[in-house]
């Protein structure tokens, strides 16, 4: 739940001027994705079972080399403010905190929240509030950021 304090430098802004687009993804690897879906009670955006056929975005086909379960905000949240994306993602998984912690006990499992932030002009950057950081910490989830800027097309 967002708590906008007047002392904050950066209020929530869905048109975040320095951002071209952004998204967040909960990525869970090295555990059967069907088990993850059952435990969390959340349908993933994408999942792949090791050894099963896969069709890549470019149309090429292959065989999955790793179990993966991904939940992405990309087509679910219309905002350039990463806090909106994180809140959406956290709202989806927080009801299953006990089950998430149980999955984290599996010896080979790896999980993190991945954030991607595309700069509109090569400057600026995303902002997190303590609320998002606290929620991720309570779920024992690390958070990674990738940044991109492609410049002018000319």
Residue frames as a rotation matrix with the C-alpha (Angstrom) as fourth column:
UNK 1
0.582 0.813 0.000 0.00
0.813 -0.582 0.000 0.00
0.000 0.000 -1.000 0.00
UNK 2
-0.278 -0.703 0.654 1.45
0.700 -0.615 -0.364 3.34
0.658 0.356 0.664 -1.08
UNK 3
0.502 0.326 -0.801 1.77
0.810 -0.503 0.303 6.07
-0.304 -0.801 -0.517 1.54
UNK 4
0.140 -0.440 0.887 2.54
0.671 -0.616 -0.411 9.41
0.728 0.653 0.209 -0.13
UNK 5
0.305 -0.145 -0.941 4.32
0.835 -0.434 0.338 11.57
-0.458 -0.889 -0.011 2.41
UNK 6
0.993 0.113 0.047 4.87
0.121 -0.882 -0.455 15.23
-0.010 0.457 -0.889 1.69
UNK 7
0.459 -0.886 -0.057 8.56
-0.480 -0.301 0.824 14.81
-0.747 -0.351 -0.564 2.55
UNK 8
0.262 -0.344 0.902 9.14
0.596 0.793 0.129 12.54
-0.759 0.504 0.413 -0.42
UNK 9
-0.514 -0.550 -0.658 11.18
-0.246 -0.641 0.727 13.93
-0.822 0.536 0.194 -3.32
UNK 10
-0.899 0.083 -0.430 9.42
-0.407 0.205 0.890 11.79
0.162 0.975 -0.150 -5.89
UNK 11
-0.162 0.917 0.364 5.66
-0.655 0.176 -0.735 11.38
-0.738 -0.358 0.572 -5.72
UNK 12
-0.248 0.200 0.948 4.04
0.530 0.847 -0.040 8.58
-0.811 0.492 -0.316 -7.71
UNK 13
-0.040 0.172 -0.984 3.93
-0.667 -0.738 -0.102 9.69
-0.744 0.653 0.144 -11.35
UNK 14
0.400 0.294 0.868 2.49
0.270 0.868 -0.418 7.36
-0.876 0.401 0.267 -13.99
UNK 15
0.978 -0.068 0.198 3.99
0.173 -0.266 -0.948 9.52
0.117 0.961 -0.249 -16.76
UNK 16
0.540 -0.827 -0.159 7.48
0.303 0.015 0.953 9.48
-0.785 -0.562 0.258 -15.14
UNK 17
0.874 -0.003 -0.486 9.13
-0.369 -0.655 -0.659 11.86
-0.316 0.756 -0.573 -17.61
UNK 18
-0.030 -0.980 -0.198 12.61
-0.960 -0.027 0.279 10.31
-0.279 0.199 -0.940 -17.62
UNK 19
-0.474 -0.076 0.877 11.23
-0.122 0.992 0.020 6.81
-0.872 -0.097 -0.480 -18.31
UNK 20
-0.658 0.248 -0.711 10.40
-0.731 0.018 0.682 5.38
0.182 0.969 0.169 -21.72
UNK 21
0.483 0.788 -0.382 8.95
-0.510 0.608 0.608 2.19
0.712 -0.099 0.695 -20.22
UNK 22
-0.553 -0.625 0.551 9.51
-0.818 0.282 -0.501 -0.18
0.157 -0.728 -0.667 -17.33
UNK 23
0.474 0.690 -0.547 8.52
-0.455 0.724 0.519 -3.60
0.754 0.003 0.657 -16.05
UNK 24
-0.268 -0.516 0.814 9.11
-0.950 0.284 -0.133 -5.99
-0.162 -0.808 -0.566 -13.17
UNK 25
0.321 0.319 -0.892 9.27
-0.492 0.861 0.131 -9.78
0.809 0.397 0.433 -13.15
UNK 26
0.313 -0.238 0.920 9.36
-0.797 0.462 0.390 -12.35
-0.517 -0.855 -0.045 -10.39
UNK 27
0.241 -0.352 -0.904 11.70
-0.709 0.572 -0.412 -15.04
0.662 0.741 -0.112 -11.73
UNK 28
0.354 -0.101 0.930 11.85
-0.728 0.594 0.341 -18.47
-0.587 -0.798 0.137 -10.10
UNK 29
0.220 -0.418 -0.881 14.27
-0.819 0.412 -0.400 -21.08
0.530 0.810 -0.252 -11.47
UNK 30
-0.654 -0.662 -0.366 15.34
-0.479 0.737 -0.477 -24.68
0.586 -0.137 -0.799 -10.86
UNK 31
-0.764 0.515 0.388 12.02
-0.108 0.491 -0.865 -25.94
-0.636 -0.703 -0.319 -9.53
UNK 32
-0.654 0.561 0.508 9.05
0.757 0.496 0.426 -27.49
-0.013 0.663 -0.749 -11.30
UNK 33
-0.949 0.255 0.186 6.93
-0.217 -0.955 0.201 -24.56
0.229 0.150 0.962 -12.56
UNK 34
-0.102 0.949 -0.298 3.70
0.015 0.301 0.953 -26.53
0.995 0.092 -0.045 -12.06
UNK 35
-0.048 -0.016 -0.999 4.58
0.947 0.317 -0.050 -26.87
0.318 -0.948 0.000 -8.37
UNK 36
-0.919 -0.329 -0.218 5.26
0.380 -0.888 -0.261 -23.11
-0.107 -0.322 0.941 -8.14
UNK 37
-0.633 0.750 0.189 1.87
-0.346 -0.493 0.799 -22.31
0.692 0.441 0.571 -9.70
UNK 38
0.145 0.699 -0.700 0.13
0.407 0.602 0.686 -24.72
0.902 -0.385 -0.197 -7.33
UNK 39
-0.281 -0.348 -0.895 1.92
0.956 -0.016 -0.294 -23.38
0.088 -0.937 0.337 -4.23
UNK 40
-0.946 -0.189 -0.262 1.52
0.224 -0.968 -0.112 -19.67
-0.232 -0.164 0.959 -5.02
UNK 41
-0.042 0.994 0.096 -1.93
0.758 0.095 -0.646 -19.91
-0.651 0.046 -0.758 -6.56
UNK 42
0.268 0.004 -0.964 -0.80
-0.403 -0.908 -0.116 -17.49
-0.875 0.420 -0.241 -9.28
UNK 43
0.767 0.003 0.641 -0.74
0.547 0.519 -0.657 -18.19
-0.334 0.855 0.397 -13.02
UNK 44
-0.168 -0.917 -0.361 2.67
0.411 -0.398 0.820 -17.22
-0.896 -0.011 0.444 -14.45
UNK 45
0.426 0.148 -0.892 3.20
-0.633 -0.656 -0.411 -15.00
-0.646 0.740 -0.185 -17.47
UNK 46
0.355 -0.415 -0.838 5.61
-0.704 0.471 -0.531 -17.64
0.615 0.779 -0.125 -18.78
UNK 47
0.390 -0.350 0.852 6.80
-0.649 0.553 0.523 -21.03
-0.654 -0.757 -0.012 -17.56
UNK 48
0.306 -0.386 -0.870 9.10
-0.769 0.439 -0.465 -23.66
0.561 0.811 -0.162 -18.98
UNK 49
0.830 -0.035 0.557 9.65
-0.326 0.780 0.534 -27.24
-0.453 -0.624 0.636 -17.92
UNK 50
-0.204 -0.972 -0.120 13.16
-0.818 0.101 0.567 -28.58
-0.538 0.213 -0.815 -18.40
UNK 51
-0.797 -0.229 0.559 13.25
0.057 0.893 0.447 -31.02
-0.602 0.388 -0.699 -21.31
UNK 52
0.205 0.943 0.262 10.00
0.589 0.095 -0.803 -29.78
-0.782 0.319 -0.536 -22.87
UNK 53
-0.205 -0.233 0.951 9.81
0.954 -0.263 0.141 -28.17
0.217 0.936 0.276 -26.34
UNK 54
0.064 0.166 -0.984 10.03
0.454 -0.883 -0.120 -24.38
-0.889 -0.439 -0.132 -26.46
UNK 55
0.294 0.031 0.955 9.39
0.908 -0.322 -0.269 -21.84
0.299 0.946 -0.123 -29.22
UNK 56
-0.473 -0.587 -0.658 11.52
0.738 -0.672 0.069 -18.71
-0.482 -0.452 0.750 -28.92
UNK 57
0.196 0.573 -0.795 10.32
0.099 -0.819 -0.566 -15.19
-0.975 0.032 -0.218 -29.77
UNK 58
-0.352 -0.419 -0.837 12.18
-0.755 -0.402 0.519 -15.32
-0.554 0.814 -0.175 -33.09
UNK 59
0.539 0.689 -0.485 10.30
-0.842 0.458 -0.285 -18.51
0.026 0.562 0.827 -34.05
UNK 60
-0.362 -0.733 -0.576 13.21
-0.599 0.656 -0.459 -20.90
0.714 0.178 -0.677 -33.49
UNK 61
0.779 0.626 -0.042 12.43
-0.419 0.568 0.708 -24.08
0.467 -0.534 0.705 -31.59
UNK 62
-0.407 -0.911 -0.061 14.42
-0.537 0.293 -0.791 -25.84
0.739 -0.289 -0.609 -28.93
UNK 63
0.260 0.383 -0.886 14.22
0.530 0.711 0.463 -27.85
0.807 -0.590 -0.018 -25.74
UNK 64
0.765 0.094 0.637 13.97
-0.403 -0.703 0.587 -26.14
0.502 -0.705 -0.500 -22.34
UNK 65
-0.055 -0.893 -0.447 17.24
0.167 0.433 -0.886 -26.40
0.984 -0.123 0.125 -20.45
UNK 66
-0.972 -0.228 -0.051 15.97
0.100 -0.212 -0.972 -25.10
0.211 -0.950 0.229 -17.10
UNK 67
-0.058 0.956 -0.288 12.74
0.975 0.115 0.187 -25.05
0.212 -0.270 -0.939 -15.11
UNK 68
-0.967 -0.250 0.052 11.47
0.236 -0.952 -0.194 -21.48
0.098 -0.176 0.980 -15.01
UNK 69
0.091 0.982 -0.164 8.41
0.993 -0.078 0.087 -19.64
0.072 -0.171 -0.983 -13.70
UNK 70
-0.892 -0.443 0.083 8.01
0.447 -0.894 0.024 -15.94
0.064 0.059 0.996 -14.51
UNK 71
0.273 0.945 -0.178 5.38
0.944 -0.298 -0.138 -13.38
-0.184 -0.130 -0.974 -13.50
UNK 72
-0.748 -0.616 0.245 5.72
0.663 -0.707 0.248 -10.06
0.020 0.348 0.937 -15.34
UNK 73
-0.082 0.673 -0.735 3.97
0.425 -0.643 -0.637 -6.71
-0.902 -0.364 -0.233 -15.01
UNK 74
-0.874 -0.484 -0.026 4.79
0.211 -0.428 0.879 -5.82
-0.437 0.763 0.477 -18.63
UNK 75
-0.752 0.631 0.190 1.30
0.107 -0.167 0.980 -6.14
0.650 0.757 0.058 -20.12
UNK 76
-0.072 0.731 -0.679 -0.55
0.917 0.315 0.243 -5.76
0.392 -0.605 -0.693 -16.80
UNK 77
0.220 0.059 -0.974 0.45
0.698 -0.707 0.115 -2.29
-0.681 -0.705 -0.196 -15.57
UNK 78
0.316 -0.073 0.946 0.17
0.780 -0.547 -0.303 0.87
0.540 0.834 -0.117 -17.65
UNK 79
0.979 -0.137 -0.151 2.57
-0.012 -0.777 0.630 3.21
-0.203 -0.615 -0.762 -15.88
UNK 80
0.449 -0.890 0.073 6.12
0.076 -0.044 -0.996 4.46
0.890 0.453 0.048 -16.29
UNK 81
0.124 -0.343 0.931 6.58
-0.936 -0.352 -0.005 4.48
0.330 -0.871 -0.365 -12.50
UNK 82
-0.439 -0.401 -0.804 8.31
-0.260 0.913 -0.313 1.29
0.860 0.072 -0.505 -11.39
UNK 83
-0.900 0.149 0.410 6.67
-0.402 0.079 -0.912 1.54
-0.168 -0.986 -0.011 -7.97
UNK 84
0.119 0.984 -0.129 3.30
-0.954 0.077 -0.290 0.80
-0.276 0.158 0.948 -9.61
UNK 85
0.239 -0.107 -0.965 4.81
-0.592 0.772 -0.232 -2.30
0.770 0.627 0.121 -11.26
UNK 86
-0.791 -0.579 -0.196 6.41
-0.169 0.515 -0.840 -3.51
0.588 -0.632 -0.505 -8.03
UNK 87
-0.611 0.630 0.479 3.20
-0.688 -0.123 -0.715 -2.94
-0.392 -0.767 0.509 -6.06
UNK 88
0.366 0.751 -0.550 1.22
-0.918 0.389 -0.079 -4.95
0.155 0.534 0.831 -8.63
UNK 89
-0.055 -0.490 -0.870 3.72
-0.319 0.834 -0.450 -7.82
0.946 0.252 -0.202 -8.49
UNK 90
-0.928 -0.348 0.131 3.93
-0.209 0.194 -0.959 -7.80
0.309 -0.917 -0.252 -4.70
UNK 91
-0.244 0.925 0.291 0.13
-0.925 -0.132 -0.357 -7.68
-0.292 -0.356 0.888 -4.39
UNK 92
0.379 0.384 -0.842 0.00
-0.733 0.680 -0.020 -10.87
0.565 0.625 0.539 -6.48
UNK 93
-0.030 -0.525 -0.851 2.46
0.043 0.850 -0.526 -12.89
0.999 -0.052 -0.003 -4.38
UNK 94
-0.653 -0.281 0.703 2.12
-0.609 -0.357 -0.708 -11.55
0.450 -0.891 0.063 -0.83
UNK 95
0.384 0.845 0.373 -0.97
-0.914 0.289 0.285 -13.66
0.133 -0.450 0.883 -0.02
UNK 96
0.911 -0.093 -0.403 1.24
0.048 0.991 -0.122 -16.74
0.411 0.091 0.907 -0.49
UNK 97
0.347 -0.840 0.417 4.16
-0.850 -0.470 -0.237 -15.59
0.395 -0.273 -0.877 1.68
UNK 98
0.279 -0.231 0.932 4.33
-0.658 0.662 0.361 -18.90
-0.700 -0.713 0.033 3.58
UNK 99
0.823 0.078 0.563 4.32
0.289 0.795 -0.534 -20.90
-0.489 0.602 0.631 0.35
UNK 100
0.803 -0.587 0.100 6.96
-0.234 -0.465 -0.854 -18.62
0.548 0.662 -0.511 -1.19
UNK 101
0.192 -0.734 0.651 9.19
-0.981 -0.116 0.159 -19.16
-0.041 -0.669 -0.742 1.84
UNK 102
0.500 0.051 0.865 8.62
-0.212 0.975 0.065 -22.91
-0.840 -0.216 0.498 1.52
UNK 103
0.958 -0.153 0.244 9.74
0.277 0.261 -0.925 -22.79
0.078 0.953 0.292 -2.12
UNK 104
0.574 -0.776 0.261 12.84
-0.658 -0.627 -0.417 -20.83
0.487 0.068 -0.871 -1.07
UNK 105
0.346 -0.417 0.840 13.87
-0.734 0.437 0.519 -23.80
-0.584 -0.797 -0.155 1.09
UNK 106
0.959 -0.043 0.281 14.40
0.200 0.805 -0.559 -26.06
-0.202 0.592 0.780 -1.94
UNK 107
0.314 -0.940 -0.132 18.18
0.444 0.023 0.896 -26.49
-0.839 -0.340 0.425 -2.30
UNK 108
-0.518 -0.604 0.605 18.55
0.793 -0.074 0.605 -25.51
-0.321 0.793 0.517 -5.98
UNK 109
0.469 0.812 0.347 15.81
0.882 -0.447 -0.147 -22.90
0.036 0.375 -0.926 -6.29
UNK 110
-0.767 -0.607 -0.208 16.80
0.595 -0.794 0.122 -19.36
-0.239 -0.030 0.971 -7.31
UNK 111
0.259 0.893 0.367 14.43
0.944 -0.315 0.101 -16.42
0.206 0.320 -0.925 -7.27
UNK 112
-0.705 -0.428 -0.566 14.52
0.518 -0.856 0.002 -12.66
-0.485 -0.292 0.824 -7.58
UNK 113
0.641 0.755 -0.137 12.51
0.479 -0.533 -0.697 -9.69
-0.600 0.381 -0.703 -8.69
UNK 114
-0.496 -0.763 0.416 14.00
0.803 -0.220 0.554 -8.30
-0.331 0.608 0.721 -11.88
UNK 115
0.518 0.608 -0.602 13.29
0.317 -0.790 -0.525 -4.70
-0.794 0.081 -0.602 -12.83
UNK 116
-0.366 -0.566 0.739 14.00
0.924 -0.127 0.361 -3.26
-0.110 0.815 0.569 -16.26
UNK 117
0.452 0.426 -0.784 13.95
0.384 -0.886 -0.260 0.50
-0.805 -0.183 -0.564 -16.76
UNK 118
-0.054 -0.391 0.919 14.34
0.994 -0.112 0.011 2.09
0.098 0.914 0.395 -20.19
UNK 119
-0.367 -0.170 -0.915 15.43
0.437 -0.899 -0.008 5.72
-0.821 -0.403 0.404 -20.03
UNK 120
0.690 0.682 0.244 13.55
0.585 -0.326 -0.743 8.21
-0.427 0.655 -0.623 -22.20
UNK 121
0.943 -0.289 0.166 16.51
-0.142 -0.798 -0.586 10.56
0.302 0.529 -0.793 -22.58
UNK 122
0.190 -0.931 -0.312 19.59
0.328 0.359 -0.874 8.91
0.926 0.064 0.373 -21.07
UNK 123
-0.695 -0.411 0.590 19.11
-0.357 -0.516 -0.779 10.58
0.624 -0.752 0.212 -17.67
UNK 124
0.114 0.781 0.614 17.10
-0.954 -0.086 0.287 10.13
0.277 -0.618 0.736 -14.52
UNK 125
-0.801 -0.296 -0.521 16.28
-0.177 0.948 -0.265 6.80
0.572 -0.120 -0.811 -13.00
UNK 126
0.120 0.917 -0.381 13.65
0.222 0.349 0.910 4.91
0.968 -0.194 -0.162 -11.06
UNK 127
-0.491 -0.162 0.856 12.72
-0.744 -0.433 -0.509 5.53
0.452 -0.887 0.092 -7.45
UNK 128
-0.169 0.460 -0.871 11.80
0.466 0.817 0.341 3.01
0.869 -0.348 -0.353 -4.78
UNK 129
0.168 0.283 0.944 10.11
-0.728 -0.610 0.313 3.95
0.665 -0.740 0.104 -1.55
UNK 130
-0.726 -0.434 0.533 10.65
-0.687 0.472 -0.552 2.15
-0.012 -0.767 -0.641 1.75
UNK 131
0.210 0.895 0.394 7.24
-0.779 0.397 -0.486 0.53
-0.591 -0.205 0.780 1.27
UNK 132
0.774 0.053 -0.631 8.40
-0.528 0.604 -0.597 -1.50
0.350 0.795 0.496 -1.74
UNK 133
-0.243 -0.954 -0.176 11.76
-0.577 0.287 -0.765 -2.30
0.780 -0.084 -0.620 -0.15
UNK 134
-0.499 0.142 0.855 10.07
-0.818 0.250 -0.518 -3.45
-0.287 -0.958 -0.009 3.07
UNK 135
0.585 0.806 0.086 7.64
-0.705 0.559 -0.437 -5.67
-0.400 0.195 0.896 1.19
UNK 136
0.532 -0.467 -0.706 10.45
-0.461 0.540 -0.704 -7.33
0.710 0.700 0.072 -0.80
UNK 137
-0.547 -0.777 0.312 12.48
-0.664 0.176 -0.727 -7.86
0.510 -0.605 -0.612 2.37
UNK 138
-0.147 0.576 0.804 9.51
-0.846 0.348 -0.404 -9.49
-0.513 -0.739 0.437 4.11
UNK 139
0.884 0.453 -0.119 9.28
-0.436 0.703 -0.562 -11.91
-0.171 0.549 0.818 1.18
UNK 140
0.267 -0.889 0.373 13.05
-0.026 0.380 0.924 -12.55
-0.963 -0.256 0.078 1.32
UNK 141
0.679 0.041 0.733 13.42
0.706 0.235 -0.668 -11.47
-0.200 0.971 0.130 -2.32
UNK 142
-0.411 -0.816 -0.407 16.42
0.454 -0.571 0.684 -9.79
-0.790 0.096 0.605 -3.85
UNK 143
0.768 0.636 -0.067 15.80
0.306 -0.458 -0.835 -7.14
-0.562 0.621 -0.546 -6.49
UNK 144
-0.373 -0.894 0.247 17.93
0.673 -0.077 0.736 -6.52
-0.639 0.441 0.631 -9.56
UNK 145
0.574 0.498 -0.649 17.81
-0.068 -0.762 -0.645 -3.60
-0.816 0.414 -0.403 -11.99
UNK 146
-0.311 -0.587 0.748 18.74
0.870 0.142 0.473 -3.43
-0.383 0.797 0.466 -15.65
UNK 147
0.231 0.308 -0.923 18.88
-0.006 -0.948 -0.318 -0.07
-0.973 0.079 -0.217 -17.38
UNK 148
-0.224 -0.272 0.936 18.71
0.916 0.268 0.297 0.73
-0.332 0.924 0.190 -21.07
UNK 149
0.337 0.306 -0.891 18.84
-0.135 -0.920 -0.367 3.80
-0.932 0.244 -0.268 -23.28
UNK 150
0.172 -0.199 0.965 18.83
0.826 0.563 -0.031 3.54
-0.537 0.802 0.261 -27.03
UNK 151
-0.650 -0.496 -0.575 19.23
0.195 -0.841 0.505 7.20
-0.734 0.217 0.644 -27.95
UNK 152
0.117 0.663 -0.739 17.69
-0.643 -0.516 -0.565 8.90
-0.756 0.542 0.366 -30.93
UNK 153
0.501 0.165 0.850 16.86
0.398 0.828 -0.396 6.84
-0.769 0.537 0.349 -34.01
UNK 154
0.984 -0.057 -0.170 18.50
-0.172 -0.577 -0.799 9.41
-0.052 0.815 -0.577 -36.26
